[in-house]
Amino acid sequence: LVDAQAPGLAARLRQLGEIPGTSPDWPERLLGELGRIYLAIRAFRRLSELNPGLAMDLRQWMGWIIKAEDLQQAAAKVDDNWMFLGQWVEEQDRLLIQRTWCLGHNSQKLALIIDFVVGNGSLPKTLLPGTVQRGTMFFYPGAAPQRAQFVASSENTRRITSRFPGYADIESWLRSVAHQLGANPWLSSFGAALHQVSLVRQENRWFLRDTQGSAVPVLQQEIWSLLALSGGRPFDVFGEWSNQELRLLGAFVQGRYRVTV
């Protein structure tokens, strides 16, 4: 697959072996990923029949790379005050992948910046979570644009001191996730900006619950510090939704934005 210029698909096939035994619902997760791969293969055979945005999404999912100079010519550009709400790093083989989530203060548009480095290289330190910076986001072309590159128009950065735009309840946010998946079925992660949620524990698992009683499971990261800061009261949170769990990346608590990763 790598020789066939499909490194993205090759990586996803390797990752299938890591799913068994990771959770009680691992058979469903494995079947879902196999279905996603099968759908991609069938769609690639009919690539010319797809709309241009979806065809671009599929090429990128397979591992097709857009050069930076080509991106700035083809991308949708959004100028805004961008709030850098969360960042985390994962390791795949010898590759470090840094994921930075941003939200436009005026456009309310979410953007995901992905940086890679091999081996002992250094990841960029210019995108500081918990800060705001003026600039232009260049979105990769696609049916549901999410990934982007950021070009600052000013070197001035400031801390986030106000609430970020978000959803008042979990159901509204999940409808937006469904809308994105309807446009691009190969998306696997989604930003979640939620207002007035609380941490609750049930059957040895932590959940975020909104004021309507809906809840989603969360990864157990910085749970106790957030409980202490919020005092059990509702707060605003930002995270990354993937594999049916929410990774908490930051929270607006007591008038201050706090990075949790």
C-alpha positions in Angstrom: 0.0 0.0 0.0 2.9 2.4 0.7 4.4 1.6 -2.7 1.0 2.3 -4.2 1.0 5.8 -2.7 -1.6 5.0 -0.1 0.4 5.4 3.2 -2.7 6.6 5.1 -4.6 3.4 4.3 -1.6 1.3 5.2 -1.4 3.0 8.6 -5.0 2.4 9.3 -4.7 -1.3 8.5 -1.8 -1.5 11.0 -3.9 0.2 13.7 -6.6 -2.4 13.4 -4.4 -4.8 15.4 -4.4 -2.4 18.3 -8.1 -2.4 18.8 -8.9 -6.0 20.2 -9.2 -6.0 24.0 -9.0 -2.3 24.5 -12.6 -1.9 25.6 -15.7 -3.9 26.2 -17.1 -2.7 22.8 -13.9 -3.4 20.8 -15.7 -5.8 18.4 -18.1 -3.0 17.3 -15.2 -0.5 17.0 -13.1 -3.0 14.9 -16.1 -3.7 12.6 -16.8 0.0 12.2 -13.2 0.6 11.1 -13.3 -2.3 8.7 -16.5 -0.8 7.3 -14.9 2.6 6.9 -11.9 1.0 5.0 -14.3 -1.1 2.8 -16.3 2.1 2.0 -13.1 3.9 1.0 -12.0 1.1 -1.3 -15.4 1.0 -3.0 -15.5 4.8 -3.3 -12.0 5.0 -4.7 -13.0 2.7 -7.6 -15.6 5.3 -8.5 -13.5 8.4 -7.7 -14.5 10.2 -10.9 -18.2 10.0 -9.9 -17.7 11.7 -6.5 -18.2 15.4 -6.0 -14.8 17.3 -6.0 -14.8 18.0 -2.3 -15.5 14.4 -1.2 -12.9 13.1 -3.8 -10.3 15.3 -2.2 -11.3 14.1 1.3 -10.8 10.5 0.1 -7.4 11.1 -1.5 -6.2 12.7 1.7 -7.6 9.9 3.8 -5.7 7.4 1.6 -2.5 9.4 2.2 -2.3 11.9 -0.7 -0.3 15.0 0.4 -1.1 18.6 -0.5 2.0 20.8 -0.7 2.0 24.0 1.4 2.3 26.2 -1.7 -0.6 24.4 -3.4 -2.7 24.6 -0.3 -2.6 28.4 0.0 -3.8 28.6 -3.6 -6.7 26.1 -3.3 -7.7 26.6 0.3 -10.7 28.5 1.7 -9.3 31.3 3.8 -10.8 32.6 7.0 -9.4 35.7 8.8 -10.3 35.8 12.5 -9.0 36.1 16.0 -8.2 32.4 16.5 -8.5 30.8 19.9 -6.0 27.9 20.4 -8.2 25.8 22.7 -6.3 22.5 22.9 -3.2 20.5 21.9 -2.0 17.0 22.4 0.7 14.7 20.9 0.3 11.0 20.0 3.0 8.6 18.8 2.6 6.2 15.9 5.6 4.0 15.2 8.5 6.5 15.2 6.2 9.4 14.1 5.1 12.1 16.5 1.8 13.8 15.6 0.8 17.0 17.2 -2.9 18.0 17.0 -3.9 21.6 17.7 -7.6 22.6 17.8 -8.5 26.3 17.1 -11.8 28.2 17.1 -12.5 31.4 15.3 -13.9 34.0 17.7 -16.1 35.7 15.1 -16.6 32.9 12.5 -17.1 30.2 15.2 -15.4 27.9 12.7 -13.3 25.0 14.1 -9.9 24.2 12.6 -7.5 21.3 13.3 -3.8 21.8 12.7 -1.7 18.7 12.4 2.1 18.7 12.6 4.4 15.7 12.1 8.0 14.9 13.1 10.0 11.7 12.8 12.2 10.3 15.5 13.8 12.8 17.9 12.8 15.9 15.9 11.1 18.9 17.5 7.5 19.8 17.1 6.6 23.5 16.5 6.1 25.5 19.6 4.4 28.5 18.0 0.8 27.4 18.5 0.2 27.9 22.2 -3.0 26.5 23.7 -4.8 28.9 25.9 -4.0 31.9 23.7 -5.6 34.1 21.0 -3.9 35.3 17.9 -5.0 37.2 14.8 -4.3 35.5 11.5 -5.6 33.5 8.5 -6.6 29.9 8.6 -6.1 28.0 5.3 -8.5 25.1 5.2 -7.7 22.0 3.2 -10.3 21.5 0.4 -13.0 19.0 1.1 -16.7 18.3 1.6 -16.4 19.1 5.4 -13.3 21.2 5.8 -11.6 20.6 9.1 -7.8 20.4 8.8 -6.0 23.7 8.2 -2.8 25.6 8.3 -2.4 28.9 10.2 -0.6 32.0 9.1 -0.4 34.7 11.7 -0.9 38.3 10.7 0.5 39.6 14.0 3.1 38.3 16.4 1.0 39.5 19.4 -0.7 36.8 21.4 -2.9 37.1 24.4 -4.4 34.8 26.9 -8.0 33.6 26.5 -10.0 35.7 29.0 -13.6 35.2 27.8 -15.9 32.3 27.1 -15.4 30.6 23.8 -18.4 30.1 21.4 -20.0 26.7 22.0 -23.1 24.5 22.1 -25.6 24.8 24.9 -26.4 21.1 24.9 -24.8 17.8 23.9 -27.6 16.9 21.4 -27.1 20.0 19.4 -23.3 19.3 19.2 -23.9 15.6 18.2 -26.2 16.8 15.4 -23.3 18.9 14.1 -21.1 15.8 14.2 -23.7 13.8 12.3 -23.8 16.6 9.7 -20.0 16.5 9.2 -20.0 12.7 8.9 -22.8 12.9 6.3 -20.6 15.2 4.2 -17.4 13.2 4.8 -17.8 9.6 6.2 -14.0 9.3 6.8 -13.7 11.9 9.5 -12.6 10.3 12.7 -12.2 13.1 15.2 -14.3 16.2 16.0 -13.9 19.3 18.1 -16.4 19.7 21.0 -17.0 23.1 22.4 -19.7 22.6 25.1 -21.2 25.1 27.6 -22.5 24.4 31.1 -21.5 20.8 31.5 -20.6 18.9 34.7 -18.5 15.9 35.5 -20.3 12.9 36.8 -19.2 9.3 37.6 -21.3 6.2 36.9 -20.3 2.6 36.9 -16.6 3.4 37.3 -16.6 5.7 34.3 -16.6 9.5 34.0 -19.1 11.4 31.9 -19.8 15.0 30.9 -23.5 15.8 31.5 -25.3 18.8 30.2 -28.2 20.7 31.9 -30.7 18.6 29.8 -29.4 15.3 31.3 -27.6 14.0 28.2 -24.0 12.7 28.7 -20.9 11.5 26.9 -18.0 9.4 28.2 -14.6 11.1 28.8 -11.1 9.9 29.0 -9.8 10.1 32.6 -7.4 13.0 32.3 -7.2 15.8 34.9 -10.6 14.8 36.2 -9.9 15.5 39.8 -8.3 18.9 39.2 -11.3 20.0 37.1 -13.7 18.8 39.8 -11.8 20.8 42.4 -11.7 23.9 40.2 -15.4 23.7 39.4 -16.6 22.7 42.8 -19.0 20.3 41.1 -20.7 23.2 39.3 -21.2 23.5 35.5 -18.4 24.9 33.4 -17.5 25.2 29.7 -15.2 22.6 28.2 -13.4 22.0 24.9 -12.2 18.5 23.8 -11.7 16.1 20.9 -14.3 13.5 20.3 -12.9 10.3 18.8 -13.6 6.5 19.3 -16.8 7.4 21.2 -14.9 9.2 24.0 -14.1 12.8 24.7 -10.5 13.9 25.4 -10.6 17.0 27.6 -8.2 19.6 26.3 -9.3 22.8 28.1 -12.0 24.3 30.3 -13.2 27.8 31.1 -13.6 27.8 34.9 -14.0 30.7 37.3 -13.4 33.3 34.6 -10.2 31.7 33.3 -9.3 29.3 30.5 -7.2 26.4 31.7 -5.5 23.9 29.5 -5.9 20.3 30.8 -3.4 18.5 28.6 
